[in-house]
Amino acid sequence: MVTPGAASTPSASGAPADRWSDPREGLRAGRLALPGGATRLVVVAAHPDEATPAAGGLMAVAARAGLEVVVVLLTDGSRPGSPTVDPEEERSGRAEKSGRALHALAAAGTLQQLGLADGSVADHEEAVVTAVVDLVGEEGRHTLLVAPWRDDGVADHDAAGRAAAVAARRTDATLWEYPVRLWNRCDPETAPWPHLHVLPLPEDVRESKRAAVPGNRTQPASLSDEAGGSAVLRDGMPEHVDALDEAFLLGLEPVRDDSLERLHDSDADPWHVRSSWYEQRKRLVTLAALPHPRYGRGLEVGGSVGALAADLAGRCDELVVVDESAAATAAARASLDGVCVLRASVPEEWPDGDFDLVVVSEVGYFLSPERLRRLVARAEASLSDDGVVVLCHWRHPVRGWPLDGARVHEIWREESGLPVVATHVEADFRLEVLTRTSVHRARPE
């Protein structure tokens, strides 16, 4: 695999158009088409100047194919500290021209703005993830998400790319990343060819894009030599935009979504599972809902620091706990005796063997819809003939992920081959028990 940052060396030969003099000959890349089944295109742009040059042709092709087109501008176009431009004037001017360019290429397209200041995207990465996830929702399977290349070499671009990659993982969206600075940083022989693909544009779309790009570029050159006065599009980019169809990077190494890891790193007990009465009471209700007094082998998915596992261990001959967080698994191992605690990313990684009890508590909404469906299949494939599944989830909104507790339970019931034999619902959580066998026993005389 090419590591773009390591392989790419800046050239002193001048404008990108000089170094990429014959892009069609140089682009040793695959060819792209719109993904089958896509109904929506979401384009994330770090700055107002960049969406149209990088993906304007894609917007037009998508709109022509009947896809909904949405452009999300992360920054407001102002350049804090610029000595030559009034920030308010530039903010309104660049956003307005971005909107005009979008509507010229995709007449029914919509523009959304987060209003961050230029240079601040990395400081608001989680907010960007949440905004994109909220926009995509459960329609990830039908969404093409396009964003700056996460190794583009500009802080805002890289942060926008990372955030989009996390959002794609959480929503199952198809992700394409577009380069902005690659043409300035790389010579053709050092470009990340294994990942570069080209979307061929019809000639009328190319003409529409040529017309739209000048209206989108507020400042094609440097405003001044002082801090805050640099250009967003570098010298030579207009010629490069004309010369190429459109290039995107695919098949990059999956991004690690470490939000829960960071949460556990910052707080030894982030959900106050040992001190909160809600957590204590929920564990008591979970234990009371188990239909049998004892189980041979149990599994808890997403065990966090091990509070529920400590109680489940008393009902199981053998208990396995899995969690993706290194900090959480370390805390669980330190507090649990005789319990096998594994760091694993479910459903992709799964412990061996069959289980008589599988508990999925307050973790289902931290999976994408497709990963949750695969979790259902994994859990039930490893369940013994009379095994039991227990689901328990928070009933309030969950920000930053497409699912909430209600949808987790709905999807599980839709995908499961097991009947629900017990349900407990209250203001804060919902608990369900699923099993193939009857849990009713005759009352002893």
DATANOR-V307060 format. One line per field, one symbol per residue. psi: psi as a letter, one per 30 degrees, with the letter a starting at -180 (. if undefined). A space follows every 10 residues. Layout:
psi->???
This chain:
psi->kkjeeefkkk kgfbkefefh fieeeejill kllkkkfkfk kjkkkelfff eeeegeeeee eeeeggkkkk kjjelgfljk gkffkkeeee eeeeeeeeee eefeejeglk kkkfglkkgg effheeeeee eeeeeebgge fgkjkklkkf hfgkeeeeee eeeeeeeeef fglkkkkkke fefffklefg lieffklkjk kleeeeeeee eeeeffjejf lkelflkfgl leklkfeeee eeelckklkl glkkkkjgee eeeeefkfif ghfffkeeee eeeeeeeffk flflkeklkk khfbggeeee eefffkekkk kkkfkeeeee eeeffkkgkj kkjljkfekk klllkfkkkj jhfefgllee eeeeeeeeef fgkleglkkk kkkkglkjkf lflaeeeeee eeeefkgklk fkkkkaeflk kkkklflkgk kkkk.
